[in-house]
């Protein structure tokens, strides 16, 4: 294992490398672009590109690629070599500023949701200089945004960068009102905790469902699951530890701040957590992390599963998005300060977040919607599909005291007026102890726990950034007109708490009574992707994104279509895979075992031995009954899948897959899983849950 301090960032064209290789003037100009978004001069781009190329070649790179994130849930790359012919059969290595700043990949095969026709397929990639270039597999990767010929966003990064600009603009207005003049920009930060499963590669290869869908469509519960709680934070197995060490080595070379690793609750489940970074960089790093996880696992004879619910009956995998707001002077705007004045500022940013989550709870739910995550949300290991905020008892009591205008019961009774001399200090250790909350305040940040393991954190962060920007805009509009700032601030905070306290819930999110209570409060409860996605086009949501220049109505309509289309395609692939497995593997295996049982019974009877055949006879009868029911369920699933695929409207199709196909799939699985428990293991065609969950030594 290499020394982390020696290898960290060795494959990244980072700030230290840029200072070494760029002229001082060029470095300052590039830094102005990175920090303040200033346009990069073409000559500066040429100098940066040449230095980047020289560094990359010295480190073994032969090609470069504009690395982008289309709306298909994956990353995309097209490799071009640095070579340029010079005549006489010779070449030189060249990389210009225009090569660095912009690329022109064919966009015709990426999802666009109707944004452009095939004959308008040209797409453009634009360099994101705030996210460092890096070398992977001897290729220079340049993080980029991806847009259409008409400028519409065809990716996840473009709206994320726009949303960060929107929040910066409004947060700066608020800070100026508080007299902060040493801050020149505000950025959000993120730290995504990544959960995943590791299983044996040979067993994975024998499971058609895992190979095609990422989750098991069949599988009876093993005798032991997670009920003993002995895997969580348990001793890490040797093979897994070797994988983790190799993974860390690769991530650290790419400048990714992988910090924490441990066993999660379910057998074969693990987690990796990084240190916080600026949101767009953290998003890029998480995308790289997921890719490297899969690659490193293969080297160790393992497969990394990132599906939200790869196994029924044990915990699925999420991705906790830790989100905060940071000023350029290093101040965390969601951390109570050391002075009452800072506390008042903290309270306003806290209220902005509370208001944003309440006003746009539907968008947060939409941001984590997928066919995979629908299996997880609301299960015993994940937050419910209802968005709510956990603040903890002490902070909740403070807000309630402000709302009611009563004294706060601390060591000193303090009337809750938001004057800079009267607001009390907040406790530093106000950490979250409620693991059922989907959006929890954890001392100096919010932890959004609803995103699924395989998803990009870009979309939920777009929602958080934009909705909080809207809250801050409304606050700034009001306070900038105020004659008495402190009095207006007090009234604003008090009113915001009163109007949005319905979203605050510190209780058990898994309790059935919370569903009824949430309904009484008027909170959204969108149980599935087809329930949630249509609200993306609600008037208030279209207005939010348009007002802050994050997404146009046309861009939102494309995402509506893609969201529903992806859901329908996912369930269709699962249904077809299930039918394939049932017809080609499970039913023939059961038939063979039934024949063996029948032969055994006949041989015993023919032998004249007075032996008891009750086991064979009763098992044969039960297998025959269940296999007949399974076969009938398979035919019904085939019919339902055909019907769903014939729907033309995207919402109608998605609802048909949810309401008709998924229940039919559950029936097929129920009969198959009962047959697995009856059938001799030598006949069953797949590795069992016991093999998969406990197969890594």
C-alpha positions as CSV (number, residue, x, y, z in Angstrom):
1,X,0.0,0.0,0.0
2,X,1.4,3.4,-1.0
3,X,1.8,6.3,1.4
4,X,-1.5,8.3,1.0
5,X,0.3,11.6,1.4
6,X,2.7,10.7,-1.4
7,X,0.1,9.5,-3.9
8,X,-2.8,11.8,-3.1
9,X,-3.8,13.8,-6.2
10,X,-0.8,12.4,-8.3
11,X,-3.2,11.9,-11.2
12,X,-4.9,15.2,-11.0
13,X,-4.1,18.5,-12.7
14,X,-4.8,20.3,-9.5
15,X,-3.9,23.7,-8.1
16,X,-0.4,22.7,-7.0
17,X,0.4,21.4,-10.5
18,X,-1.1,24.5,-12.1
19,X,1.1,26.8,-10.0
20,X,4.1,24.8,-11.0
21,X,3.5,24.6,-14.7
22,X,1.6,27.8,-15.6
23,X,3.1,31.3,-15.9
24,X,2.0,33.3,-12.9
25,X,-0.2,35.7,-14.9
26,X,-1.9,32.7,-16.6
27,X,-2.4,31.0,-13.3
28,X,-4.1,34.1,-11.8
29,X,-6.4,34.5,-14.8
30,X,-7.4,30.8,-14.6
31,X,-8.0,31.2,-10.8
32,X,-10.3,34.1,-11.5
33,X,-12.3,31.9,-13.8
34,X,-12.4,29.0,-11.3
35,X,-13.4,31.2,-8.3
36,X,-15.5,33.9,-9.8
37,X,-16.7,32.5,-13.1
38,X,-14.9,35.0,-15.3
39,X,-14.7,34.2,-19.0
40,X,-11.4,32.5,-20.0
41,X,-9.4,34.3,-22.6
42,X,-8.6,32.1,-25.7
43,X,-4.8,32.7,-25.3
44,X,-5.0,31.7,-21.6
45,X,-6.9,28.5,-22.7
46,X,-4.1,27.7,-25.2
47,X,-1.4,28.0,-22.5
48,X,-3.4,25.9,-20.0
49,X,-4.1,23.3,-22.6
50,X,-0.4,22.9,-23.6
51,X,0.6,22.6,-19.9
52,X,-2.1,20.1,-19.2
53,X,-1.1,18.0,-22.2
54,X,2.6,18.0,-21.3
55,X,1.7,16.9,-17.7
56,X,-0.7,14.2,-18.9
57,X,1.9,12.8,-21.4
58,X,4.6,12.7,-18.8
59,X,2.2,10.7,-16.7
60,X,1.4,8.1,-19.4
61,X,-1.6,9.6,-21.1
62,X,-2.0,9.2,-24.9
63,X,-5.6,10.4,-25.3
64,X,-8.0,13.0,-23.9
65,X,-11.7,12.9,-23.4
66,X,-14.4,15.4,-22.5
67,X,-16.1,13.6,-19.7
68,X,-19.8,14.4,-19.3
69,X,-23.0,13.1,-17.7
70,X,-26.0,12.7,-20.1
71,X,-29.5,11.9,-18.9
72,X,-29.2,8.2,-19.2
73,X,-27.8,7.8,-15.6
74,X,-24.3,7.0,-16.8
75,X,-21.1,8.9,-17.6
76,X,-19.9,9.4,-21.2
77,X,-16.5,9.7,-22.8
78,X,-15.1,9.8,-26.4
79,X,-11.3,9.4,-26.6
80,X,-9.1,11.4,-29.0
81,X,-5.3,11.0,-29.2
82,X,-2.9,13.9,-28.9
83,X,-1.2,13.0,-32.2
84,X,-1.2,15.3,-35.2
85,X,0.6,14.4,-38.5
86,X,3.4,16.6,-39.6
87,X,4.3,15.0,-42.9
88,X,6.9,12.5,-43.9
89,X,5.2,9.9,-41.7
90,X,5.9,11.9,-38.5
91,X,3.6,13.2,-35.8
92,X,3.6,15.7,-33.0
93,X,1.5,15.7,-29.8
94,X,-0.9,18.7,-29.8
95,X,-3.7,19.8,-27.5
96,X,-5.1,23.3,-28.1
97,X,-7.2,25.7,-26.1
98,X,-10.2,25.0,-28.4
99,X,-9.7,21.2,-27.8
100,X,-9.8,21.9,-24.0
101,X,-12.7,24.3,-23.9
102,X,-15.2,22.7,-26.2
103,X,-15.9,19.4,-27.9
104,X,-18.6,18.3,-30.3
105,X,-19.8,14.7,-29.6
106,X,-22.8,13.2,-31.5
107,X,-25.7,13.5,-29.1
108,X,-28.3,11.5,-31.2
109,X,-28.2,8.3,-29.0
110,X,-28.5,10.0,-25.6
111,X,-31.9,10.6,-24.0
112,X,-33.2,14.1,-24.8
113,X,-36.9,13.8,-23.9
114,X,-37.8,15.4,-27.2
115,X,-35.4,18.4,-26.9
116,X,-34.0,17.8,-30.4
117,X,-34.7,15.7,-33.5
118,X,-32.2,13.2,-34.8
119,X,-31.2,15.6,-37.6
120,X,-30.3,18.1,-34.9
121,X,-28.1,15.6,-33.1
122,X,-25.0,17.7,-32.6
123,X,-24.1,18.2,-28.9
124,X,-21.5,20.3,-27.3
125,X,-19.3,19.8,-24.3
126,X,-18.0,22.8,-22.4
127,X,-15.1,22.6,-19.9
128,X,-15.9,23.0,-16.2
129,X,-12.6,24.5,-14.9
130,X,-13.9,24.3,-11.3
131,X,-13.5,20.5,-11.4
132,X,-9.9,19.4,-12.0
133,X,-8.9,17.3,-15.0
134,X,-7.5,13.9,-14.1
135,X,-5.8,10.8,-15.7
136,X,-7.5,7.4,-15.7
137,X,-6.4,4.4,-17.7
138,X,-3.9,6.6,-19.6
139,X,-6.5,9.0,-20.7
140,X,-6.8,12.7,-19.7
141,X,-10.4,13.3,-18.5
142,X,-11.7,16.8,-18.7
143,X,-14.9,17.4,-16.7
144,X,-17.4,19.1,-18.9
145,X,-21.0,20.2,-19.2
146,X,-23.1,18.9,-22.2
147,X,-25.7,20.9,-24.1
148,X,-27.6,20.8,-27.4
149,X,-27.0,23.0,-30.5
150,X,-29.7,25.3,-29.1
151,X,-28.1,25.6,-25.7
152,X,-30.5,23.3,-23.8
153,X,-29.0,21.3,-21.0
154,X,-28.6,17.6,-22.0
155,X,-26.8,16.6,-18.8
156,X,-26.8,16.7,-15.0
157,X,-23.9,19.1,-14.6
158,X,-25.3,22.1,-16.4
159,X,-28.3,22.7,-14.2
160,X,-26.1,22.0,-11.1
161,X,-23.7,24.7,-12.1
162,X,-26.6,27.1,-12.8
163,X,-28.2,26.3,-9.4
164,X,-24.9,27.0,-7.6
165,X,-24.8,30.4,-9.3
166,X,-28.4,31.1,-8.3
167,X,-27.7,30.3,-4.7
168,X,-24.5,32.4,-4.7
169,X,-26.3,35.4,-6.0
170,X,-29.1,35.4,-3.4
171,X,-26.8,34.3,-0.5
172,X,-24.5,37.3,-1.2
173,X,-27.5,39.6,-0.9
174,X,-28.2,38.3,2.6
175,X,-24.6,38.4,3.7
176,X,-24.3,42.0,2.7
177,X,-27.4,42.8,4.8
178,X,-25.6,41.4,7.8
179,X,-22.6,43.6,7.0
180,X,-20.3,40.9,5.7
181,X,-18.0,42.6,3.2
182,X,-15.1,40.1,3.3
183,X,-17.1,37.4,1.4
184,X,-16.9,37.5,-2.4
185,X,-18.8,34.3,-3.2
186,X,-20.9,31.5,-1.6
187,X,-20.9,27.8,-2.6
188,X,-22.7,24.8,-1.4
189,X,-20.8,21.7,-0.3
190,X,-21.7,18.0,-0.4
191,X,-20.4,14.8,1.0
192,X,-22.2,11.7,-0.3
193,X,-22.0,8.6,1.8
194,X,-22.0,5.6,-0.7
195,X,-23.5,2.3,0.3
196,X,-22.9,-0.8,-1.9
197,X,-22.9,-4.7,-1.9
198,X,-19.9,-6.9,-2.7
199,X,-20.7,-10.5,-4.0
200,X,-18.6,-13.2,-5.5
201,X,-18.1,-12.7,-9.3
202,X,-18.6,-16.4,-10.2
203,X,-22.0,-16.4,-8.5
204,X,-23.0,-13.1,-10.1
205,X,-22.2,-14.6,-13.6
206,X,-24.7,-17.4,-12.8
207,X,-27.6,-15.0,-12.1
208,X,-29.2,-13.6,-15.2
209,X,-31.3,-11.1,-13.1
210,X,-28.2,-9.5,-11.5
211,X,-26.4,-9.3,-14.9
212,X,-29.3,-7.6,-16.7
213,X,-31.1,-5.6,-14.0
214,X,-28.6,-5.2,-11.1
215,X,-31.1,-6.8,-8.6
216,X,-32.3,-10.3,-7.8
217,X,-35.8,-11.0,-9.2
218,X,-35.9,-14.4,-7.5
219,X,-34.6,-15.6,-4.2
220,X,-35.9,-17.2,-1.0
221,X,-34.8,-15.8,2.3
222,X,-31.8,-17.6,3.8
223,X,-32.0,-19.1,7.3
224,X,-30.0,-16.1,8.5
225,X,-30.2,-12.5,7.3
226,X,-29.4,-9.3,9.2
227,X,-31.5,-9.9,12.3
228,X,-28.5,-10.5,14.5
229,X,-27.1,-7.1,13.7
230,X,-23.6,-8.7,13.7
231,X,-22.5,-7.3,10.3
232,X,-22.9,-3.6,11.0
233,X,-19.5,-2.1,11.9
234,X,-18.2,-5.7,12.3
235,X,-14.7,-7.0,11.5
236,X,-14.1,-6.6,7.8
237,X,-13.4,-9.8,5.9
238,X,-9.9,-10.2,4.4
239,X,-11.0,-10.2,0.8
240,X,-13.2,-7.1,1.4
241,X,-10.4,-5.3,3.2
242,X,-8.0,-6.0,0.3
243,X,-10.7,-4.5,-2.1
244,X,-11.1,-1.4,0.1
245,X,-7.3,-0.9,0.3
246,X,-7.0,-1.1,-3.5
247,X,-10.0,1.2,-3.9
248,X,-8.6,3.8,-1.6
249,X,-5.3,3.7,-3.4
250,X,-7.0,4.5,-6.7
251,X,-9.3,7.1,-5.3
252,X,-6.6,9.0,-3.5
253,X,-4.5,9.1,-6.7
254,X,-7.5,10.8,-8.3
255,X,-7.7,13.4,-5.4
256,X,-10.9,11.9,-4.0
257,X,-11.0,12.3,-0.2
258,X,-12.2,8.8,0.7
259,X,-12.3,8.9,4.5
260,X,-14.5,6.3,6.1
261,X,-15.2,2.6,5.3
262,X,-17.1,0.0,7.2
263,X,-19.6,-2.8,7.1
264,X,-23.2,-1.8,6.8
265,X,-26.3,-3.5,8.3
266,X,-27.1,-6.1,5.6
267,X,-24.7,-9.1,5.0
268,X,-22.3,-8.2,2.2
269,X,-23.1,-4.5,2.4
270,X,-20.6,-1.8,3.0
271,X,-20.2,2.0,3.0
272,X,-17.6,4.6,1.9
273,X,-17.8,8.2,3.0
274,X,-15.7,11.1,1.7
275,X,-14.8,14.5,3.1
276,X,-17.0,17.4,2.0
277,X,-16.2,19.3,-1.2
278,X,-17.8,22.0,-3.4
279,X,-21.0,20.4,-4.7
280,X,-20.1,20.1,-8.4
281,X,-16.7,18.6,-7.5
282,X,-18.2,16.2,-5.0
283,X,-20.7,15.1,-7.7
284,X,-17.9,14.4,-10.1
285,X,-16.0,12.5,-7.5
286,X,-18.9,10.4,-6.5
287,X,-19.5,9.5,-10.2
288,X,-15.8,8.5,-10.4
289,X,-16.0,6.6,-7.2
290,X,-18.9,4.4,-8.4
291,X,-17.0,3.6,-11.6
292,X,-13.8,2.8,-9.8
293,X,-15.6,0.6,-7.2
294,X,-16.9,-1.6,-10.0
295,X,-13.5,-1.8,-11.7
296,X,-11.5,-2.6,-8.5
297,X,-14.1,-5.2,-7.5
298,X,-13.5,-7.2,-10.7
299,X,-9.8,-7.3,-9.9
300,X,-10.6,-9.1,-6.7
301,X,-13.0,-11.6,-8.1
302,X,-16.0,-9.6,-6.8
303,X,-18.9,-7.6,-8.2
304,X,-20.0,-4.3,-6.7
305,X,-23.8,-3.9,-6.7
306,X,-25.1,-0.3,-6.6
307,X,-28.8,-1.1,-7.1
308,X,-31.0,0.4,-4.4
309,X,-32.6,-3.0,-3.5
310,X,-30.5,-5.9,-4.9
311,X,-31.9,-8.3,-2.3
312,X,-35.4,-8.7,-0.8
313,X,-35.6,-9.0,2.9
314,X,-32.4,-7.2,3.8
315,X,-31.5,-3.5,3.7
316,X,-31.1,-1.8,0.4
317,X,-28.5,0.8,-0.4
318,X,-28.8,4.6,-0.2
319,X,-26.5,7.6,-0.7
320,X,-26.8,10.1,2.1
321,X,-26.2,13.6,0.7
322,X,-24.7,15.8,3.3
323,X,-25.3,19.4,2.2
324,X,-24.2,22.7,3.5
325,X,-23.5,26.3,2.5
326,X,-20.0,27.8,2.8
327,X,-18.8,31.4,2.3
328,X,-15.5,32.2,0.6
329,X,-14.0,33.2,4.0
330,X,-14.5,29.7,5.2
331,X,-17.6,30.3,7.3
332,X,-20.2,27.5,7.3
333,X,-23.5,29.4,7.1
334,X,-25.4,26.5,8.6
335,X,-23.2,26.4,11.7
336,X,-24.2,28.5,14.8
337,X,-21.4,31.0,15.4
338,X,-19.6,32.1,18.5
339,X,-21.5,35.4,18.7
340,X,-25.2,36.3,18.9
341,X,-24.8,38.2,15.6
342,X,-23.7,35.1,13.8
343,X,-26.5,33.1,15.4
344,X,-29.1,35.5,13.9
345,X,-27.5,35.0,10.5
346,X,-27.5,31.2,11.0
347,X,-31.2,31.3,12.0
348,X,-32.0,33.1,8.7
349,X,-30.2,30.5,6.6
350,X,-31.8,27.7,8.6
351,X,-35.2,29.2,8.0
352,X,-34.5,29.6,4.3
353,X,-33.7,25.8,4.2
354,X,-36.8,24.9,6.2
355,X,-39.0,27.1,3.9
356,X,-37.4,25.6,0.8
357,X,-37.9,22.0,1.8
358,X,-41.5,22.7,2.7
359,X,-42.3,24.7,-0.4
360,X,-40.6,22.2,-2.7
361,X,-40.9,18.9,-1.0
362,X,-42.4,17.5,-4.2
363,X,-39.2,18.4,-6.1
364,X,-37.0,16.6,-3.5
365,X,-39.1,13.5,-3.9
366,X,-38.9,13.7,-7.7
367,X,-35.2,14.2,-7.5
368,X,-34.8,10.7,-5.9
369,X,-37.4,8.9,-8.0
370,X,-36.4,5.7,-9.9
371,X,-37.7,2.2,-10.3
372,X,-34.9,1.0,-8.0
373,X,-35.4,3.5,-5.3
374,X,-39.2,2.9,-5.2
375,X,-38.3,-0.6,-3.7
376,X,-36.3,1.1,-1.0
377,X,-38.1,4.2,0.2
378,X,-40.5,3.5,3.0
379,X,-38.8,0.2,3.8
380,X,-37.4,-0.4,7.3
381,X,-33.9,0.7,6.4
382,X,-34.8,3.9,4.4
383,X,-36.7,7.1,5.1
384,X,-40.3,7.1,4.0
385,X,-41.4,8.7,0.7
386,X,-42.7,11.6,2.8
387,X,-40.3,14.5,3.0
388,X,-39.8,16.0,6.5
389,X,-37.1,17.7,8.5
390,X,-35.5,16.6,11.7
391,X,-34.0,19.4,13.8
392,X,-33.5,17.7,17.2
393,X,-35.3,18.6,20.4
394,X,-33.2,21.6,21.4
395,X,-33.2,23.5,18.1
396,X,-36.9,22.7,17.7
397,X,-37.6,24.2,21.2
398,X,-35.7,27.3,20.2
399,X,-37.8,27.7,17.0
400,X,-41.0,27.1,19.0
401,X,-40.0,29.8,21.5
402,X,-39.4,32.2,18.7
403,X,-42.7,31.3,17.1
404,X,-44.6,31.8,20.3
405,X,-42.6,34.7,21.6
406,X,-42.0,33.0,24.9
407,X,-38.8,32.4,27.0
408,X,-36.5,29.6,26.0
409,X,-35.8,27.2,28.8
410,X,-32.1,27.2,28.8
411,X,-29.7,27.9,31.7
412,X,-30.8,31.5,31.4
413,X,-34.4,32.3,30.4
414,X,-34.0,34.4,27.2
415,X,-36.9,36.0,25.4
416,X,-36.8,35.0,21.7
417,X,-36.3,38.3,20.0
418,X,-33.8,38.2,17.2
419,X,-31.8,41.2,18.3
420,X,-28.0,40.7,18.1
421,X,-27.7,40.9,21.9
422,X,-30.6,38.7,23.0
423,X,-30.5,35.5,21.0
424,X,-28.9,32.7,22.9
425,X,-25.9,30.6,21.9
426,X,-26.8,27.3,20.2
427,X,-25.2,24.0,21.4
428,X,-22.4,22.9,19.1
429,X,-23.4,19.2,19.5
430,X,-26.8,19.2,18.0
431,X,-26.3,16.0,16.1
432,X,-29.0,13.8,14.6
433,X,-30.1,10.8,16.5
434,X,-33.1,10.0,14.4
435,X,-32.2,7.6,11.6
436,X,-35.7,7.5,10.2
437,X,-35.7,11.1,9.0
438,X,-35.2,11.9,5.3
439,X,-33.8,15.3,5.8
440,X,-31.9,15.8,9.1
441,X,-30.0,18.7,10.6
442,X,-26.7,17.3,11.9
443,X,-25.0,20.2,13.7
444,X,-23.7,22.2,10.7
445,X,-25.3,20.6,7.7
446,X,-28.4,18.7,6.5
447,X,-28.2,15.1,5.6
448,X,-30.6,14.1,2.8
449,X,-31.1,10.4,3.1
450,X,-33.5,9.7,0.3
451,X,-31.2,9.4,-2.8
452,X,-30.6,5.9,-4.0
453,X,-27.2,4.2,-4.2
454,X,-26.8,4.2,-8.0
455,X,-28.1,7.8,-8.5
456,X,-26.1,10.9,-9.2
457,X,-26.3,13.5,-6.4
458,X,-26.5,16.2,-9.0
459,X,-30.3,16.3,-9.2
460,X,-31.2,16.5,-5.5
461,X,-28.5,19.2,-5.1
462,X,-30.0,21.2,-7.9
463,X,-33.3,21.2,-6.0
464,X,-31.7,22.1,-2.7
465,X,-29.6,24.9,-4.3
466,X,-32.5,26.4,-6.3
467,X,-35.2,26.2,-3.7
468,X,-33.0,27.7,-1.0
469,X,-32.0,30.4,-3.5
470,X,-35.7,31.2,-3.9
471,X,-36.2,31.5,-0.1
472,X,-33.1,33.7,0.2
473,X,-34.4,35.9,-2.6
474,X,-37.7,36.4,-0.9
475,X,-35.9,37.2,2.3
476,X,-33.6,39.7,0.7
477,X,-36.4,41.4,-1.2
478,X,-38.2,42.0,2.1
479,X,-35.2,42.9,4.3
480,X,-33.6,45.3,1.7
481,X,-36.7,47.5,2.0
482,X,-36.8,47.4,5.8
483,X,-36.5,50.6,7.8
484,X,-35.5,48.7,11.0
485,X,-33.4,45.7,10.0
486,X,-33.4,43.9,13.4
487,X,-37.1,44.3,13.9
488,X,-37.9,43.1,10.3
489,X,-35.5,40.2,10.7
490,X,-37.2,39.1,13.9
491,X,-40.6,39.3,12.2
492,X,-39.4,37.5,9.1
493,X,-37.9,34.6,11.1
494,X,-40.8,34.2,13.4
495,X,-43.3,34.3,10.4
496,X,-41.3,31.7,8.5
497,X,-41.1,29.3,11.4
498,X,-44.9,29.6,11.9
499,X,-45.8,29.1,8.3
500,X,-43.4,26.2,7.7
501,X,-43.2,24.3,11.0
502,X,-45.5,21.5,9.5
503,X,-42.4,20.1,7.7
504,X,-40.5,19.6,11.0
505,X,-40.9,16.1,12.5
506,X,-38.6,14.6,15.1
507,X,-40.6,11.4,15.6
508,X,-40.4,7.9,14.1
509,X,-40.7,8.2,10.3
510,X,-41.4,4.4,10.1
511,X,-44.5,4.5,12.3
512,X,-47.8,4.1,10.4
513,X,-49.2,6.9,12.5
514,X,-46.8,9.3,10.8
515,X,-48.4,8.7,7.4
516,X,-51.8,9.8,8.8
517,X,-50.2,12.8,10.6
518,X,-48.3,13.9,7.4
519,X,-51.6,13.8,5.5
520,X,-53.2,15.9,8.2
521,X,-50.4,18.4,7.9
522,X,-50.8,18.5,4.1
523,X,-47.5,17.0,3.2
524,X,-46.9,15.1,0.0
525,X,-46.7,11.3,-0.1
526,X,-45.8,10.2,-3.6
527,X,-45.2,6.4,-3.2
528,X,-43.8,5.7,-6.7
529,X,-42.0,7.4,-9.6
530,X,-45.2,7.7,-11.7
531,X,-46.9,9.4,-8.8
532,X,-44.0,11.9,-8.3
533,X,-42.6,12.8,-11.7
534,X,-45.7,14.5,-13.2
535,X,-45.4,17.2,-10.5
536,X,-42.2,18.3,-12.1
537,X,-44.3,20.4,-14.4
538,X,-46.5,22.0,-11.8
539,X,-46.7,25.7,-12.3
540,X,-44.8,26.7,-9.2
541,X,-41.9,24.3,-10.1
542,X,-41.6,25.5,-13.6
543,X,-41.6,29.1,-12.3
544,X,-38.9,28.3,-9.7
545,X,-36.4,26.9,-12.2
546,X,-37.2,29.6,-14.8
547,X,-36.9,32.5,-12.4
548,X,-33.4,31.4,-11.3
549,X,-32.2,30.4,-14.8
550,X,-31.6,26.8,-13.8
551,X,-34.0,24.9,-16.2
552,X,-36.4,26.2,-18.8
553,X,-39.9,24.7,-19.2
554,X,-38.7,22.9,-22.3
555,X,-35.8,21.4,-20.4
556,X,-38.2,20.3,-17.6
557,X,-40.5,18.7,-20.1
558,X,-37.6,16.7,-21.4
559,X,-36.8,15.5,-17.9
560,X,-40.4,14.6,-17.3
561,X,-40.4,12.4,-20.4
562,X,-37.0,10.8,-19.7
563,X,-38.0,10.1,-16.0
564,X,-41.1,8.2,-17.0
565,X,-39.5,6.5,-20.0
566,X,-36.6,5.3,-17.9
567,X,-39.0,3.9,-15.3
568,X,-41.0,2.0,-17.9
569,X,-37.9,0.6,-19.7
570,X,-36.4,-0.5,-16.4
571,X,-39.5,-2.4,-15.3
572,X,-39.9,-3.9,-18.8
573,X,-36.3,-5.2,-18.8
574,X,-37.0,-6.7,-15.4
575,X,-40.2,-8.4,-16.5
576,X,-38.5,-9.8,-19.7
577,X,-35.6,-11.1,-17.6
578,X,-38.0,-12.7,-15.1
579,X,-39.9,-14.4,-17.9
580,X,-36.7,-15.7,-19.4
581,X,-35.4,-17.1,-16.2
582,X,-38.8,-18.7,-15.3
583,X,-39.3,-20.4,-18.7
584,X,-35.8,-21.4,-19.5
585,X,-34.4,-22.3,-16.0
586,X,-36.8,-22.5,-13.1
587,X,-39.7,-24.4,-14.7
588,X,-37.4,-26.9,-16.4
589,X,-35.4,-27.4,-13.2
590,X,-38.6,-28.1,-11.2
591,X,-39.8,-30.4,-13.9
592,X,-36.6,-32.4,-13.7
593,X,-36.8,-32.7,-10.0
594,X,-40.5,-33.8,-10.2
595,X,-39.5,-36.5,-12.6
596,X,-36.8,-37.7,-10.2
597,X,-39.3,-37.8,-7.4
598,X,-41.8,-39.7,-9.5
599,X,-39.1,-42.2,-10.6
600,X,-38.0,-42.7,-7.0
601,X,-41.6,-43.4,-5.9
602,X,-42.2,-45.9,-8.7
603,X,-38.9,-47.7,-8.0
604,X,-39.8,-48.0,-4.3
605,X,-43.2,-49.4,-5.2
606,X,-41.8,-51.7,-7.8
607,X,-39.2,-53.1,-5.4
608,X,-41.9,-54.6,-3.1
609,X,-40.2,-53.0,-0.1
610,X,-42.8,-51.8,2.4
611,X,-41.2,-48.3,2.6
612,X,-42.8,-44.9,3.5
613,X,-42.9,-42.6,0.4
614,X,-44.7,-39.8,2.2
615,X,-41.8,-37.3,1.7
616,X,-41.5,-38.0,-2.0
617,X,-45.2,-38.2,-2.6
618,X,-46.1,-35.0,-0.6
619,X,-43.2,-33.1,-2.1
620,X,-44.1,-34.1,-5.6
621,X,-47.7,-33.0,-5.0
622,X,-46.6,-29.6,-3.7
623,X,-44.1,-29.1,-6.5
624,X,-46.7,-30.0,-9.0
625,X,-49.2,-27.6,-7.6
626,X,-46.8,-24.7,-7.2
627,X,-45.2,-25.2,-10.7
628,X,-48.7,-25.1,-12.2
629,X,-49.4,-21.9,-10.4
630,X,-46.0,-20.5,-11.5
631,X,-46.7,-21.4,-15.1
632,X,-50.0,-19.6,-15.0
633,X,-48.4,-16.6,-13.3
634,X,-45.8,-16.5,-16.0
635,X,-48.5,-16.4,-18.7
636,X,-50.3,-13.6,-16.9
637,X,-47.0,-11.6,-16.7
638,X,-46.4,-12.1,-20.4
639,X,-49.8,-10.7,-21.1
640,X,-49.4,-7.7,-18.7
641,X,-46.0,-6.9,-20.1
642,X,-47.3,-6.9,-23.7
643,X,-50.2,-4.6,-22.7
644,X,-47.9,-2.1,-20.9
645,X,-45.4,-2.0,-23.8
646,X,-48.3,-1.1,-26.2
647,X,-49.2,2.1,-24.3
648,X,-48.2,5.2,-26.2
649,X,-48.5,8.0,-23.6
650,X,-45.4,8.1,-21.3
651,X,-47.4,8.5,-18.0
652,X,-50.0,5.9,-19.0
653,X,-47.2,3.5,-19.8
654,X,-45.3,4.1,-16.6
655,X,-48.5,3.6,-14.6
656,X,-49.3,0.4,-16.4
657,X,-45.9,-1.0,-15.5
658,X,-46.4,0.0,-11.9
659,X,-50.1,-1.2,-11.6
660,X,-50.1,-4.2,-13.8
661,X,-46.6,-5.5,-14.5
662,X,-45.0,-5.2,-11.0
663,X,-47.8,-7.0,-9.2
664,X,-47.7,-9.8,-11.8
665,X,-43.9,-10.0,-11.2
666,X,-44.5,-10.3,-7.5
667,X,-46.8,-13.3,-8.1
668,X,-44.3,-15.0,-10.3
669,X,-41.6,-14.5,-7.7
670,X,-43.8,-15.7,-4.8
671,X,-44.3,-19.1,-6.4
672,X,-40.7,-19.5,-7.6
673,X,-39.3,-18.7,-4.2
674,X,-41.6,-21.3,-2.5
675,X,-40.4,-23.8,-5.1
676,X,-36.7,-22.9,-4.3
677,X,-37.3,-24.0,-0.7
678,X,-38.7,-27.4,-1.9
679,X,-36.4,-28.3,-4.7
680,X,-33.1,-30.2,-4.2
681,X,-30.2,-27.7,-4.3
682,X,-28.5,-29.8,-7.0
683,X,-31.5,-29.0,-9.3
684,X,-32.0,-25.3,-8.5
685,X,-30.4,-23.4,-11.4
686,X,-29.0,-20.4,-9.5
687,X,-26.9,-19.5,-6.4
688,X,-29.2,-18.8,-3.5
689,X,-29.4,-15.8,-1.2
690,X,-27.3,-17.7,1.3
691,X,-24.6,-18.2,-1.4
692,X,-24.7,-14.6,-2.5
693,X,-24.9,-12.8,0.8
694,X,-22.4,-15.0,2.7
695,X,-20.2,-16.2,-0.2
696,X,-17.4,-13.7,0.2
697,X,-14.8,-15.0,2.6
